[in-house]
Amino acid sequence: MLINKNLKNILALWVSVIVVGFLAFSIIGSPFISGCYEANNADKYYQYYSNYPWVFFILGLGGIRCSVHFIHTYESFFVVMATIAIAVYTWRLWVSTNRLWKASEQQSKDMDRAIKASERSAQAAEISAGQMGLAEQREIRAYLHVLIGEGGLYQERDKGFKFVARPILVNYGKTPAYGVGYVADGHILNIPFAPGYKFPKPQISPEEGSTMGPTQNFTLFAGMQDFVDDSLVENIKSGIDIGFFISGTIFYRDIFGKPHYTHFGQKISWTPDGKISGLYIQGENDAD
């Protein structure tokens, strides 16, 4: 369709050039111009147009004086032709504007129909979900898990870097999770832990966030609030007798409006070549 429109535009341009060229050469070679040269009777009109040098420039091919005489003689004809051209252009402009308006109006109607269809589909899905049994709800609800990420920073005080990890949140369920929010923090702990130690759990849920569709993933942020002693940085990076740990809780609602949580705990360390290595802490990764 686009190629056809371009071909039509090119064809119209060439037709216009040919028509204008034919008219120009017809006027230049007309008996009127030839007779004008012979009679040299255009002198009295030369002064009439002497204040419009652009006219002489445009009509120079036919001879300035005779061209001016020709225009003056057929002045009414040129006025009528110019008026017709303006009328045709105005009509074409109106047609194009009218078509554009109709197309925009149709597009608006199509968009309204699409929105209404989407709303009906969403309502039908909610009604269908509400009629499911508990087992079916568990089958299709959202399940959020926190994976060890590849991004993170170890402390470099001169650059303003603190220990930070970037775990990955993934929805492994078949439907979206709504109002997804989380709280997370970093810890520097001796290894092994003290007997019975548990990562702190948040007492309140965070503000509701965005929606996560099935298989969608987000990158989270968990890090230290303060700098640690610089003499400990290399030991923390190796994670042998002291390490950098992150923990947190994810809050969300499933498609049925029921609230859920996911707790996570990870140990983050760095290999000698600077790559991140991680471990899931036993007893610190659970969900409802």
C-alpha positions in Angstrom: 0.0 0.0 0.0 2.8 2.4 0.9 4.7 1.6 -2.4 1.5 2.3 -4.4 1.1 5.7 -2.7 4.8 6.5 -3.4 4.4 5.6 -7.1 1.3 7.7 -7.4 3.1 10.7 -5.9 6.1 10.3 -8.2 3.8 9.9 -11.2 1.9 13.0 -10.3 5.1 15.0 -9.9 6.4 13.9 -13.3 3.0 14.7 -15.0 3.2 18.2 -13.4 6.7 18.8 -14.6 5.8 17.7 -18.2 2.7 19.8 -18.3 4.5 22.9 -17.0 7.4 22.3 -19.4 5.0 21.9 -22.3 3.2 25.1 -21.5 6.4 27.0 -21.1 7.9 25.9 -24.4 4.5 26.4 -26.1 4.4 30.0 -24.9 8.0 30.7 -25.8 7.6 29.3 -29.4 4.1 30.8 -29.9 3.4 33.1 -32.9 2.6 35.9 -30.3 6.1 35.9 -28.9 7.7 35.6 -32.4 5.5 38.5 -33.6 6.4 40.5 -30.6 10.1 40.2 -31.4 9.5 41.3 -34.9 7.3 44.2 -34.1 9.1 45.1 -30.9 5.9 46.4 -29.5 6.5 45.5 -25.9 8.4 48.7 -25.0 5.5 50.4 -23.4 5.0 47.5 -20.9 8.6 47.2 -19.9 8.4 50.2 -17.6 5.1 48.9 -16.2 6.9 45.9 -14.7 10.3 47.4 -14.1 9.8 47.3 -10.3 9.4 43.5 -10.3 12.8 42.1 -11.4 11.8 38.6 -10.4 9.3 38.6 -13.2 12.0 39.3 -15.7 14.2 36.5 -14.2 11.5 33.9 -14.5 10.4 34.8 -18.0 13.9 35.5 -19.3 13.8 32.5 -21.7 11.0 34.1 -23.8 12.6 37.5 -23.8 11.9 39.9 -21.0 9.9 42.5 -23.0 7.8 40.2 -25.1 7.1 37.9 -22.1 5.9 41.0 -20.1 3.7 42.0 -23.1 2.3 38.5 -23.3 1.4 38.5 -19.5 -0.2 41.9 -19.8 -2.3 41.0 -22.8 -3.6 37.8 -21.2 -3.7 39.1 -17.6 -7.3 38.1 -17.0 -6.7 34.6 -18.2 -3.8 34.1 -15.8 -5.9 35.5 -12.9 -8.7 33.0 -13.7 -6.2 30.1 -13.9 -4.6 31.1 -10.6 -8.1 31.3 -9.0 -8.9 27.8 -10.3 -5.6 26.4 -9.1 -6.3 27.8 -5.6 -9.8 26.4 -5.6 -8.6 23.0 -6.7 -5.8 23.0 -4.0 -8.4 24.1 -1.3 -10.7 21.3 -2.4 -7.9 18.7 -2.2 -6.9 20.0 1.2 -10.5 19.7 2.4 -10.8 16.1 1.1 -7.5 15.1 2.8 -8.5 16.7 6.1 -12.0 15.1 6.0 -10.4 11.6 5.3 -8.0 12.2 8.2 -10.8 13.2 10.5 -12.8 10.1 9.6 -9.8 7.8 10.1 -9.1 9.3 13.5 -12.8 8.9 14.5 -12.7 5.3 13.4 -9.5 4.6 15.2 -11.0 6.1 18.4 -14.1 3.8 18.0 -11.9 0.8 17.5 -9.8 1.7 20.6 -13.0 2.0 22.7 -14.2 -1.4 21.5 -10.8 -2.9 22.3 -10.9 -1.4 25.8 -14.4 -2.7 26.5 -13.5 -6.1 25.2 -10.5 -6.2 27.6 -12.6 -5.1 30.5 -15.1 -7.9 29.7 -12.3 -10.4 29.5 -10.9 -9.3 32.9 -14.3 -9.5 34.5 -14.8 -12.9 33.1 -11.4 -14.0 34.4 -12.2 -12.7 37.9 -15.6 -14.4 37.9 -14.0 -17.7 36.7 -11.3 -17.4 39.4 -13.9 -16.7 42.1 -15.6 -20.0 41.2 -12.5 -22.1 41.5 -11.9 -24.5 44.4 -8.9 -24.2 46.7 -6.9 -26.8 44.9 -7.4 -25.1 41.6 -6.5 -21.8 43.1 -3.2 -23.2 44.4 -2.6 -24.6 40.9 -2.7 -21.3 39.1 -1.8 -18.6 41.7 1.4 -16.6 41.6 4.5 -18.0 43.4 7.4 -15.6 44.0 10.9 -16.9 44.6 14.2 -15.0 45.2 17.2 -16.3 43.3 20.9 -15.4 43.8 21.8 -12.6 41.4 25.0 -12.0 39.5 25.1 -8.3 40.3 26.6 -6.8 43.5 29.4 -4.7 45.0 32.0 -5.2 47.6 33.1 -2.4 49.8 35.5 0.2 48.3 35.4 3.2 50.7 37.3 5.6 48.4 34.6 5.1 45.7 31.7 5.2 48.1 30.8 1.5 47.6 29.3 -0.6 50.4 28.6 -4.3 50.4 25.5 -4.7 48.1 23.8 -7.7 46.5 21.2 -7.7 43.6 19.0 -10.9 44.1 16.5 -11.7 41.4 12.7 -12.0 42.1 10.9 -14.4 39.8 7.2 -15.3 39.5 7.0 -19.0 38.9 3.2 -19.1 39.0 0.7 -19.1 36.2 -1.1 -15.8 37.0 0.1 -12.3 38.0 1.2 -11.2 41.5 -0.3 -7.9 42.5 1.0 -5.2 44.9 4.5 -6.7 45.0 6.7 -5.1 47.7 9.7 -6.1 49.7 12.0 -5.3 52.5 15.7 -6.4 52.5 18.8 -5.8 54.4 22.5 -6.8 54.6 24.4 -8.3 57.5 28.0 -9.0 58.3 28.1 -12.2 60.5 30.7 -14.5 61.8 30.8 -18.0 60.5 29.5 -20.3 61.8 26.4 -18.6 63.2 25.7 -18.5 66.9 23.5 -21.4 67.9 19.8 -20.7 67.2 20.5 -17.5 65.2 17.7 -16.4 62.8 17.7 -13.5 60.4 15.3 -10.8 61.6 11.9 -10.8 59.9 10.1 -7.5 59.2 7.3 -6.6 61.5 5.4 -4.6 58.9 4.9 -4.9 55.2 6.2 -2.4 52.8 4.1 -0.2 50.6 2.5 -2.0 47.7 4.4 -2.0 44.5 3.9 -3.1 40.9 2.4 -6.2 39.3 4.5 -9.2 38.2 3.2 -11.4 35.4 4.0 -15.1 35.0 7.7 -15.8 34.5 8.5 -12.1 34.9 11.5 -11.1 37.0 12.7 -8.1 38.9 16.1 -7.2 40.3 16.1 -6.4 44.0 18.5 -4.4 46.2 19.9 -5.6 49.5 23.0 -4.1 51.1 24.8 -2.7 54.1 23.6 0.6 55.6 27.1 1.5 56.9 30.7 0.8 56.0 32.6 -2.0 57.8 36.2 -1.9 59.0 38.4 -1.9 55.9 40.7 -4.5 57.4 37.8 -7.0 57.2 36.9 -6.5 53.5 39.0 -9.2 52.0 37.9 -11.8 54.6 34.3 -10.8 54.0 34.7 -11.2 50.3 36.1 -14.7 50.7 33.4 -15.7 53.1 35.5 -18.1 55.1 35.2 -17.0 58.7 33.2 -13.9 58.3 30.7 -13.2 55.5 28.2 -10.9 53.9 24.6 -12.0 54.1 21.3 -10.7 52.9 17.8 -11.4 54.0 14.3 -10.0 53.4 10.7 -10.7 52.8 8.5 -10.3 49.7 4.8 -9.4 50.1 2.2 -9.8 47.3 -1.4 -10.7 46.5 -2.5 -13.4 44.1 -5.2 -13.2 41.5 -7.8 -14.2 44.1 -6.9 -11.2 46.4 -5.2 -13.4 49.0 -1.9 -12.1 50.6 1.3 -14.1 50.5 4.9 -13.8 51.6 8.3 -15.1 50.6 11.3 -15.0 53.1 14.8 -15.3 51.7 18.3 -15.5 53.1 21.6 -15.7 51.1 25.3 -15.7 51.7 27.2 -13.6 49.1 30.9 -13.9 48.5 33.4 -13.1 45.7 35.9 -15.4 43.9 39.5 -14.2 43.4 38.7 -13.1 39.9 35.9 -10.8 41.2 32.8 -13.0 40.3 29.9 -13.3 42.7 29.2 -16.6 44.4 26.1 -17.3 46.5 24.5 -19.8 48.9 21.0 -20.2 50.1 20.9 -20.3 53.9 19.1 -23.3 55.3 15.9 -22.5 57.2 15.8 -18.9 55.9 14.1 -19.5 52.5 10.4 -20.2 53.0 7.1 -19.1 51.6 3.4 -19.7 52.1 
